[in-house]
Amino acid sequence: MTAREEMLARIAAAIANTAPVVSEKLVSETARGDGAARREHGELTGTALLDLLSGRLTDYRAQVKRTARATLAEAIATALAGRGARRIVVPPGLDVPLPDWAEVTVDADGDRGLSPGELDSFDAVITRAAVAIAETGTIILDGSADQGRRAISLVPDYHLCIVGQEQVVQLVPEAVARLAGSSRRPLTWISGPSATSDIELERVEGVHGPRTLEVILLAD
């Protein structure tokens, strides 16, 4: 018996007595059909769904603005001006109106894209989203053309993300179902601005990504 075979045999022996118990517990809980953890479809729609997402994002210290599609250009210009953001990097397939005064640079795909050092010189990045989860306050990017490479949403200090009402779901299982076609792409799950805490629980923002996340919700 090789060392690998011996190790696997020991693992199998160690879990042999516990595996059936776990299975029975899962079966009994599933049969009951209760509990929020097993919900697959949310009940909220429309304004109530957007209210939940907005509240969760705000709890995570993200900035949230709601606007109609007809006033999206004004909302984007106001958000950028409020941050003093003039030099903007965008993914190649972005389809939102940008202010004339912004210096816009389109990032390329793959190895032809801007370097981390170049991305760090921009005031902001603007992207769309693949899906948003209201219950967890999570924005998910899947690398589509209107979201771009993962690097462009991680390096600039300010991320302005445009989320349409039709992209918002209530629960994680609903989001996973929508992302089935993106399973081979690297996904970025964003729940508020980048932040971490040290051993003394001192919160530091901007360590692993943008210090500021602002979300514009497009309501019908």
RODO-2510 file (C-alpha; in nm, 4 decimals, decimal comma):
residues 220
     n   res          X          Y          Z
     1     m     0,0000     0,0000     0,0000
     2     t     0,1375     0,3387    -0,0968
     3     a     0,1423     0,6347     0,1422
     4     r    -0,1426     0,7936    -0,0539
     5     e    -0,3561     0,4815    -0,0354
     6     e    -0,2906     0,4501     0,3379
     7     m    -0,3904     0,8131     0,3975
     8     l    -0,7138     0,7755     0,2001
     9     a    -0,7956     0,4536     0,3821
    10     r    -0,7525     0,6241     0,7183
    11     i    -0,9776     0,9124     0,6101
    12     a    -1,2444     0,6711     0,4876
    13     a    -1,2318     0,4804     0,8149
    14     a    -1,2515     0,7989     1,0204
    15     i    -1,5656     0,9275     0,8476
    16     a    -1,7375     0,5937     0,7980
    17     n    -1,9384     0,6204     1,1207
    18     t    -2,0404     0,9821     1,0787
    19     a    -2,1347     1,0040     0,7112
    20     p    -2,4686     0,8157     0,7422
    21     v    -2,5731     1,0326     1,0363
    22     v    -2,5073     1,3500     0,8409
    23     s    -2,7003     1,2181     0,5430
    24     e    -3,0021     1,1281     0,7569
    25     k    -2,9986     1,4741     0,9151
    26     l    -2,9893     1,6463     0,5780
    27     v    -3,2708     1,4271     0,4452
    28     s    -3,4915     1,4957     0,7477
    29     e    -3,4327     1,8717     0,7287
    30     t    -3,5045     1,8790     0,3570
    31     a    -3,8233     1,6809     0,4069
    32     r    -3,9506     1,9360     0,6577
    33     g    -3,9086     2,2084     0,3961
    34     d    -3,8705     2,4891     0,6501
    35     g    -3,5909     2,7364     0,7166
    36     a    -3,4558     3,0318     0,5200
    37     a    -3,1380     2,8460     0,4240
    38     r    -3,3369     2,6174     0,1922
    39     r    -3,5287     2,8849     0,0066
    40     e    -3,4582     2,8865    -0,3653
    41     h    -3,6969     3,1595    -0,4819
    42     g    -3,7613     3,4945    -0,3174
    43     e    -4,0977     3,6538    -0,2624
    44     l    -4,0015     4,0196    -0,3040
    45     t    -4,0376     4,2094    -0,6321
    46     g    -4,0267     4,5658    -0,7592
    47     t    -3,9611     4,8455    -0,5114
    48     a    -3,9487     4,6129    -0,2101
    49     l    -3,6663     4,4150    -0,3692
    50     l    -3,4688     4,7304    -0,4505
    51     d    -3,5288     4,8616    -0,0980
    52     l    -3,3771     4,5461     0,0485
    53     l    -3,0718     4,5631    -0,1781
    54     s    -3,0240     4,9325    -0,1110
    55     g    -3,0447     4,8793     0,2635
    56     r    -2,7934     4,5949     0,2615
    57     l    -2,5474     4,7884     0,0454
    58     t    -2,5755     5,0886     0,2755
    59     d    -2,5109     4,8650     0,5762
    60     y    -2,1841     4,7651     0,4078
    61     r    -2,0926     5,1355     0,3649
    62     a    -2,1535     5,1403    -0,0071
    63     q    -2,3133     5,4512    -0,1550
    64     v    -2,6421     5,3927    -0,3350
    65     k    -2,8384     5,6136    -0,5725
    66     r    -3,1599     5,5225    -0,7521
    67     t    -3,2560     5,6724    -1,0827
    68     a    -3,4738     5,6136    -1,3863
    69     r    -3,3104     5,5055    -1,7099
    70     a    -3,3975     5,8399    -1,8675
    71     t    -3,1837     6,0244    -1,6115
    72     l    -2,8917     5,7795    -1,6009
    73     a    -2,6528     6,0183    -1,7773
    74     e    -2,7188     6,2876    -1,5189
    75     a    -2,6778     6,0415    -1,2313
    76     i    -2,3413     5,9198    -1,3632
    77     a    -2,2132     6,2730    -1,4171
    78     t    -2,3237     6,3754    -1,0672
    79     a    -2,1581     6,0736    -0,9078
    80     l    -1,8276     6,1310    -1,0867
    81     a    -1,8295     6,5040    -1,0166
    82     g    -1,9009     6,4388    -0,6498
    83     r    -1,5824     6,2341    -0,6294
    84     g    -1,3796     6,4715    -0,8428
    85     a    -1,3257     6,1801    -1,0800
    86     r    -1,2187     6,2916    -1,4275
    87     r    -0,9889     6,0136    -1,5528
    88     i    -1,2133     5,7110    -1,6004
    89     v    -1,1354     5,3568    -1,7124
    90     v    -1,4189     5,1500    -1,8588
    91     p    -1,4561     4,7947    -1,9962
    92     p    -1,4756     4,7560    -2,3764
    93     g    -1,8486     4,6776    -2,3859
    94     l    -1,9818     4,9431    -2,1489
    95     d    -2,3153     5,0803    -2,2742
    96     v    -2,3883     5,3755    -2,0447
    97     p    -2,3765     5,7498    -2,1241
    98     l    -2,0604     5,9208    -2,0000
    99     p    -2,0082     6,2961    -1,9471
   100     d    -1,8238     6,4882    -2,2173
   101     w    -1,5761     6,6300    -1,9671
   102     a    -1,4540     6,2862    -1,8539
   103     e    -1,1245     6,1531    -1,9897
   104     v    -1,2352     5,7996    -2,0737
   105     t    -0,9930     5,5143    -2,1436
   106     v    -1,1233     5,1788    -2,2647
   107     d    -0,9397     4,8820    -2,1156
   108     a    -0,8531     4,5978    -2,3520
   109     d    -0,9169     4,2286    -2,2926
   110     g    -0,6578     3,9822    -2,1700
   111     d    -0,2867     4,0604    -2,1739
   112     r    -0,3446     4,3705    -2,3864
   113     g    -0,5154     4,5454    -2,0958
   114     l    -0,3744     4,8196    -1,8791
   115     s    -0,1140     4,7239    -1,6198
   116     p    -0,1916     4,7476    -1,2465
   117     g     0,0261     5,0574    -1,2254
   118     e    -0,1648     5,2216    -1,5096
   119     l    -0,5008     5,1278    -1,3568
   120     d    -0,3938     5,2787    -1,0265
   121     s    -0,3542     5,6178    -1,1951
   122     f    -0,7262     5,6435    -1,2786
   123     d    -0,9771     5,8247    -1,0593
   124     a    -1,2568     5,5737    -1,1158
   125     v    -1,3806     5,2664    -1,2958
   126     i    -1,7355     5,2264    -1,4249
   127     t    -1,8897     4,8861    -1,4926
   128     r    -2,2243     4,7170    -1,5249
   129     a    -2,3025     4,4002    -1,3244
   130     a    -2,4122     4,0450    -1,3982
   131     v    -2,6533     4,0092    -1,1060
   132     a    -2,7181     4,1574    -0,7609
   133     i    -2,8402     3,9703    -0,4530
   134     a    -3,0697     4,1797    -0,2361
   135     e    -3,0621     3,9650     0,0772
   136     t    -2,6831     3,9691     0,1040
   137     g    -2,6170     4,3080    -0,0566
   138     t    -2,3862     4,1462    -0,3098
   139     i    -2,2952     4,2660    -0,6591
   140     i    -2,1555     3,9974    -0,8901
   141     l    -1,9353     4,0616    -1,1925
   142     d    -1,8787     3,7788    -1,4411
   143     g    -1,6230     3,9327    -1,6754
   144     s    -1,8693     4,0101    -1,9555
   145     a    -1,7828     4,2871    -2,2002
   146     d    -1,9663     4,5524    -1,9984
   147     q    -1,7779     4,4516    -1,6811
   148     g    -1,4316     4,3764    -1,8129
   149     r    -1,1340     4,2070    -1,6535
   150     r    -1,1361     4,1527    -1,2784
   151     a    -0,8354     4,3864    -1,2392
   152     i    -1,0188     4,6988    -1,3513
   153     s    -1,2763     4,6653    -1,0736
   154     l    -1,0117     4,5982    -0,8077
   155     v    -0,7307     4,8480    -0,8650
   156     p    -0,8923     5,1956    -0,9060
   157     d    -0,9927     5,3477    -0,5723
   158     y    -1,3511     5,4272    -0,6764
   159     h    -1,5888     5,1814    -0,8435
   160     l    -1,9153     5,3085    -0,9899
   161     c    -2,1390     5,0131    -1,0719
   162     i    -2,4630     5,0373    -1,2702
   163     v    -2,7259     4,7764    -1,1771
   164     g    -3,0567     4,7378    -1,3603
   165     q    -3,3730     4,6411    -1,1757
   166     e    -3,4024     4,3285    -1,3903
   167     q    -3,0636     4,2120    -1,2600
   168     v    -3,1675     4,2075    -0,8944
   169     v    -3,2720     3,8820    -0,7282
   170     q    -3,3553     3,8199    -0,3662
   171     l    -3,1635     3,5014    -0,2815
   172     v    -2,8240     3,3459    -0,3498
   173     p    -2,9687     3,0339    -0,5258
   174     e    -3,1462     3,2622    -0,7740
   175     a    -2,8178     3,4380    -0,8509
   176     v    -2,6334     3,1096    -0,8954
   177     a    -2,8992     2,9934    -1,1418
   178     r    -2,8598     3,3112    -1,3449
   179     l    -2,4830     3,2672    -1,3512
   180     a    -2,5006     2,9150    -1,4934
   181     g    -2,3797     3,0396    -1,8301
   182     s    -2,0819     3,2140    -1,6676
   183     s    -1,9565     2,9140    -1,4711
   184     r    -1,6282     2,9013    -1,6615
   185     r    -1,5486     3,2679    -1,6009
   186     p    -1,3819     3,4128    -1,2921
   187     l    -1,6588     3,5705    -1,0830
   188     t    -1,6146     3,8680    -0,8521
   189     w    -1,8591     3,8866    -0,5603
   190     i    -1,8680     4,2336    -0,4048
   191     s    -2,0401     4,3092    -0,0763
   192     g    -1,9552     4,6724    -0,0066
   193     p    -1,6185     4,8485    -0,0387
   194     s    -1,2992     4,6541     0,0202
   195     a    -1,2257     4,6414     0,3936
   196     t    -1,0355     4,4422     0,6524
   197     s    -0,9717     4,4623     1,0249
   198     d    -0,6533     4,4043     1,2216
   199     i    -0,6208     4,2170     1,5499
   200     e    -0,7518     4,5228     1,7362
   201     l    -1,0572     4,5363     1,5050
   202     e    -0,9447     4,8619     1,3459
   203     r    -1,1261     4,8776     1,0102
   204     v    -0,9121     4,9674     0,7099
   205     e    -1,0767     5,0215     0,3707
   206     g    -0,9250     4,9906     0,0260
   207     v    -0,6755     4,7139     0,1051
   208     h    -0,8017     4,4491    -0,1375
   209     g    -0,9987     4,6659    -0,3784
   210     p    -1,1742     5,0014    -0,4175
   211     r    -1,2065     5,2151    -0,1071
   212     t    -1,5385     5,3477    -0,2346
   213     l    -1,8177     5,1495    -0,3999
   214     e    -2,1084     5,3467    -0,5423
   215     v    -2,4055     5,1724    -0,6969
   216     i    -2,6616     5,3329    -0,9264
   217     l    -2,9836     5,1313    -0,9284
   218     l    -3,1863     5,1703    -1,2457
   219     a    -3,5510     5,1503    -1,1455
   220     d    -3,8226     5,0984    -1,4043
***
